[in-house]
Amino acid sequence: MEKFLSTVENVNNAVNGFVWGLPMLVLLVGTGILMTCLTKFFQISHFKHWVSNTIGGIFKDSHVTAHTKKNDTQISQFQSLCTALAATIGTGNIAGVAAAIASGGPGAIFWMWIVAFFGMMTNFSENVLGIYYRRRNERNEWCGGAMYYLRDGLGSKPGCKVAGSVLAVLFSIFCILASFGIGNMGQINSIAVNMNTAFGIPSIVTGILLMILASLVIVGGLKRIASVTEKLVPFMAIIYMVGAIIVCIMHIDQLGAVFTSIIKSAFGLRAVGGGIVGSGVAMAVQWGMKRGVFSNEAGLGSSVIVHSSSNVREPVVQGMWGIFEVFADTIIVCSITAFAVLSSGLVDLETGVVTSSQVSTALVAEAFSTVFGKFGYAFIAIAILLFAFSTTLGWSQYGSKAFEYLFGRKNIKFYHIIFVVFIVVGATMDLTLAWDLSDTFNGMMAIPNLIGVLSLSGTVMQITHNYVQRVILHQNVKPMLSAIDDIQALHEKELNDKELEPIASGE
């Protein structure tokens, strides 16, 4: 058995080295750069528009947050964002940031920002394609994601039908495997370890309680998951950010030094202390990119699965929510975590060497303890509980939709049962190998997904240009809303009816 596990570990390390190696990271970022250029830097050129139609729309447009009717299987735009953020904002925002700083130095944060900037347009493109190629299942639920735009988008190109179908199946398999690993056991294990360390709660107790809670939510399907996450995500994000901002304010005198350290470290302009930091710029770039992608998941094709269930008609509108998702996850939450750690005195800002013996989550907890004392450790343990548990809820939806694609809607209960049982397994096992395997499967999702995004980049460009013409420049052109004729016709009619409403009411 030990020999078998050793073989599995060696094979996984080799595959992981490719999946998360520099060539793959360059491909991930390169896709973002390409989509940024093809959409004429949409995240900058239309900054005011996407902000006002995403986070701004929450406060001024009731349609953004309004719940759909009980018998309607769609969810609101805000619910789709919160469910996607539930899966995205997780241990990567705490442990991942600490790991990036420890292994790549403060400069890793700069490269995390770069990844996020271009990742906004990768996520945008995924969501645009997700809405454009989605379809209804027998329960009238929207089904979308990389598997559909691979099969129906890439597969519609001359000579690509088989390739599109095979890549769709591979993506679904990798998604299911990742949902059990990084989306379930890895997250639950982080919760169990932290709850045991901070409060002395036995791991089996944590596992059973979380299994019961998850069962109650997951059995209700997407609408119940969305209902929970739209309350949990804003609450947990705001509470965590308030705590982190307080840490930053208490160390405000270090703000300038932190910025200087990040920039100098990013470009190798600082002295490397005793060889501990490694190869300087290369390490900063690799760890910043790797943890950035791990945190916001842009390019993996995961969050588009739930974004496709939104009640929007316009693909670009959901694409803009994808831009905001990456912005919120990395530019805001990860940055605040980084500043809290770097300003706390636990990292030598001149050399970039971590002076604390703590690693991962414990490093962030120690940073919080410099202001909150022992409560800092409890605060981070609770934050991990909320962040990681919400990630599990989000990933349960990703896995179930991938399972549905492969085995049909009627067999999803089987997936749900296995998924919740694995919560207890995750809480009680040493998951070093399981975490490594799931990290690999998570990255392997990106390969078929990026092939789909790159092959359909022209379609994304056309849909975006069409939207800009109609909505921003107010030109009279036929909308591009769906690749499926029946859905295109229905959405066109709904758009026309909406435009006629003000006239009918006498406005």
Residue pairs with C-beta under 8 A, 6 or more apart in sequence:
5 433
8 433
8 437
9 433
9 436
12 433
12 436
12 437
12 440
13 436
15 440
15 444
16 436
16 439
16 440
16 443
18 24
19 440
19 443
19 444
19 446
19 447
20 290
20 439
20 440
20 443
22 286
24 443
24 446
24 447
25 286
25 289
25 290
25 293
27 450
28 115
28 119
28 122
28 289
28 293
28 298
28 299
28 446
28 450
29 114
29 115
29 118
29 119
29 289
31 122
31 125
31 299
31 450
31 453
31 454
32 115
32 117
32 118
32 119
32 120
32 121
32 122
32 298
32 299
33 118
34 454
34 457
35 118
35 121
35 122
35 124
35 125
35 453
35 457
35 460
36 42
36 43
36 118
36 121
38 457
38 458
38 460
38 461
38 464
39 121
39 124
39 460
39 461
39 464
42 50
42 121
42 124
42 323
42 464
43 50
43 117
43 120
43 121
43 124
43 323
46 468
46 472
49 320
49 472
50 320
50 323
50 324
51 324
52 60
53 317
53 320
54 81
54 320
54 321
54 323
54 324
55 324
57 64
57 77
58 64
58 65
58 78
63 76
63 77
64 76
64 77
64 78
65 76
65 77
65 78
66 76
67 76
67 79
67 227
68 74
68 75
68 76
68 223
68 311
72 311
73 139
73 140
73 141
73 142
73 222
73 223
73 309
74 142
74 309
74 310
74 311
75 83
75 222
75 223
75 226
75 309
75 310
75 311
76 226
76 230
76 310
76 311
77 310
77 311
77 312
77 317
77 318
77 321
78 230
79 226
79 227
79 229
79 230
79 310
80 226
80 306
80 307
80 309
80 310
80 318
80 321
81 307
81 321
81 324
81 325
82 226
82 229
82 230
82 232
82 233
82 234
83 222
83 225
83 226
83 229
83 230
83 306
83 393
83 394
83 397
84 303
84 306
84 307
84 321
84 325
84 394
85 229
85 233
85 237
85 325
85 328
85 329
85 394
86 225
86 229
86 232
86 233
86 390
86 391
86 393
86 394
87 183
87 297
87 302
87 303
87 306
87 390
87 391
87 393
87 394
87 395
87 397
87 398
88 295
88 296
88 297
88 303
88 325
88 329
88 391
88 394
89 233
89 236
89 237
89 328
89 329
89 333
89 387
89 390
89 391
90 187
90 387
90 388
90 390
90 391
91 186
91 187
91 190
91 361
91 384
91 387
91 388
91 391
92 291
92 294
92 295
92 334
93 295
93 329
93 333
93 334
93 337
93 387
94 337
94 361
94 364
94 380
94 383
94 384
94 387
95 190
95 360
95 361
95 364
96 291
96 294
96 295
96 334
97 109
97 112
97 291
97 295
97 334
97 337
97 338
97 341
97 364
98 337
98 341
98 359
98 360
98 361
98 363
98 364
99 287
99 291
99 359
99 360
100 108
100 109
100 112
100 287
100 288
100 290
100 291
100 292
101 108
101 109
101 338
101 341
101 342
101 347
101 354
101 363
102 354
102 359
102 360
102 363
103 278
103 283
103 287
104 111
104 278
104 283
104 284
104 285
104 286
104 287
104 288
104 291
105 265
105 277
105 280
105 283
105 284
105 352
106 258
106 261
106 262
106 265
106 266
106 338
106 342
106 347
106 349
106 352
107 262
107 263
107 264
107 265
107 266
107 267
107 268
107 281
107 284
107 288
107 352
108 265
108 266
108 283
108 284
108 285
108 287
108 288
108 291
109 262
109 266
109 288
109 334
109 335
109 338
109 342
110 262
110 263
110 265
110 266
110 284
110 288
111 266
111 284
111 285
111 287
111 288
111 289
111 292
112 288
112 289
112 291
112 292
112 295
112 330
112 334
112 338
113 292
113 330
113 331
113 335
114 288
114 289
114 292
115 288
115 289
115 292
115 293
115 296
115 298
115 330
116 292
116 296
116 298
116 326
116 327
116 329
116 330
116 331
116 334
119 292
119 293
119 296
119 298
119 299
119 326
119 330
120 298
120 322
120 323
120 326
120 327
121 323
122 298
122 299
122 453
123 296
123 298
123 299
123 303
123 304
123 322
123 323
123 325
123 326
124 319
124 320
124 322
124 323
124 460
125 319
125 453
125 457
125 460
126 146
126 298
126 299
126 301
126 303
126 304
126 307
126 322
126 449
126 453
127 303
127 304
127 307
127 308
127 315
127 318
127 319
127 321
127 322
128 315
128 316
128 318
128 319
128 460
128 463
128 464
129 149
129 153
129 304
129 315
129 452
129 453
129 456
129 459
129 460
130 144
130 145
130 146
130 148
130 149
130 304
130 305
130 307
130 308
130 315
130 318
131 144
131 307
131 308
131 310
131 312
131 314
131 315
131 318
131 319
131 482
132 149
132 153
132 315
132 459
132 463
132 480
132 481
132 482
132 483
133 144
133 148
133 149
133 152
133 153
133 482
133 483
133 484
134 142
134 143
134 144
134 148
134 308
134 482
134 487
135 142
135 143
135 144
135 148
135 484
135 487
136 142
136 143
137 143
137 404
137 409
138 409
139 409
141 222
141 309
142 308
142 309
142 310
143 308
143 401
143 404
143 405
144 304
144 305
144 307
144 308
144 309
145 301
145 304
145 305
145 308
145 401
145 402
145 405
146 168
146 171
146 301
146 304
146 305
146 445
146 448
146 449
146 452
147 168
147 169
147 171
147 172
147 402
147 405
148 168
148 308
148 405
149 452
149 456
150 164
150 165
150 167
150 168
150 171
150 448
150 449
150 451
150 452
151 164
151 165
151 168
152 164
152 483
153 164
153 452
153 455
153 456
153 459
153 483
154 160
154 163
154 164
154 167
154 451
154 452
154 455
154 456
155 161
155 163
155 164
155 165
155 168
156 164
156 483
157 164
157 455
160 455
167 448
167 451
167 452
168 405
168 448
169 406
170 447
170 448
171 301
171 402
171 445
171 448
171 449
172 402
172 403
172 405
172 406
173 402
173 406
174 441
174 442
174 444
174 445
174 448
175 301
175 302
175 305
175 398
175 399
175 402
175 445
176 399
176 402
176 403
176 406
176 415
177 437
177 438
177 441
178 302
178 395
178 399
178 438
178 441
178 442
178 445
179 395
179 396
179 398
179 399
179 402
179 419
180 399
180 418
180 419
180 422
180 438
181 434
181 435
181 437
181 438
181 439
181 441
181 442
182 395
182 435
182 438
182 439
182 441
182 442
183 391
183 392
183 394
183 395
183 396
183 398
183 399
183 438
184 392
184 395
184 396
184 419
184 422
184 423
184 426
185 422
185 423
185 425
185 426
185 429
185 431
185 434
185 435
185 438
186 426
186 431
186 434
186 435
186 438
187 388
187 389
187 391
187 392
187 395
187 426
188 206
188 207
188 210
188 388
188 389
188 392
188 423
188 426
188 427
189 426
189 427
189 429
189 431
189 435
190 361
190 384
190 388
191 206
191 210
191 384
191 385
191 388
191 389
191 427
192 203
192 206
192 207
192 426
192 427
192 428
193 203
194 361
194 380
194 381
194 384
194 385
195 201
195 203
195 206
195 381
195 385
196 202
196 203
196 206
197 377
197 381
198 377
198 378
198 380
198 381
199 378
199 381
203 427
203 428
204 424
204 427
204 428
206 427
207 423
207 424
207 425
207 426
207 427
207 428
208 424
210 389
210 392
210 423
210 427
211 420
211 421
211 423
211 424
213 389
214 389
214 392
214 393
214 396
214 419
214 420
214 423
215 420
217 224
217 225
217 228
217 393
218 224
218 225
218 393
218 396
218 416
218 419
218 420
219 416
220 227
222 306
222 309
222 397
225 393
225 394
225 396
225 397
228 393
229 390
229 393
229 394
232 386
232 390
233 390
235 386
236 383
236 386
236 387
236 390
237 328
237 333
239 383
239 386
240 333
240 383
240 386
240 387
241 332
241 333
241 336
243 368
243 372
243 379
243 383
244 336
244 337
244 339
244 340
244 368
245 336
246 371
247 340
247 343
247 344
247 367
247 368
247 370
247 371
247 372
248 255
248 336
248 339
248 340
248 343
250 370
250 371
251 343
251 344
251 345
251 370
251 371
252 343
254 342
254 343
254 345
254 349
255 339
255 343
257 349
258 339
258 342
258 343
258 349
260 349
261 270
261 342
261 347
261 349
261 350
261 352
262 338
262 342
263 269
264 270
265 280
265 284
265 352
266 281
266 284
266 288
267 281
268 280
268 281
268 284
270 350
270 351
270 352
271 350
271 351
272 278
272 280
272 351
272 352
273 348
273 350
273 351
273 352
273 353
274 351
274 353
276 351
276 353
277 283
277 351
277 352
277 353
292 330
292 334
293 299
293 300
293 446
294 439
294 442
295 329
295 330
295 334
296 325
296 326
296 329
296 330
297 303
298 322
298 326
299 446
299 449
299 450
299 453
300 442
300 443
300 445
300 446
300 449
301 445
301 446
301 448
301 449
301 452
302 395
302 398
302 445
303 322
303 325
303 394
303 398
304 322
305 397
305 398
305 401
305 402
306 394
306 397
306 398
306 401
307 318
307 321
307 322
308 318
310 318
310 321
312 318
313 481
313 491
313 494
313 495
314 467
314 471
314 479
314 481
315 463
315 467
315 480
315 481
316 463
316 464
316 467
316 471
319 464
337 364
340 364
340 367
340 368
341 347
341 363
341 364
341 367
342 349
344 366
344 367
344 370
344 371
345 355
345 370
346 354
346 355
346 356
346 358
346 363
346 366
346 367
346 370
347 353
347 354
347 355
347 356
348 354
348 355
354 363
356 363
356 366
358 365
358 366
361 380
361 384
364 380
365 376
365 377
365 379
365 380
365 381
366 376
366 377
367 376
368 376
368 377
368 379
368 380
369 375
369 376
369 377
370 376
372 379
392 423
396 416
396 419
399 415
399 419
400 412
400 415
400 416
400 419
403 411
403 412
403 415
404 411
404 412
453 460
462 480
463 480
466 477
466 479
466 480
467 479
467 480
469 475
469 477
470 476
470 477
470 479
478 492
479 491
479 492
479 495
481 487
481 488
481 491
481 492
481 495
482 488
482 491
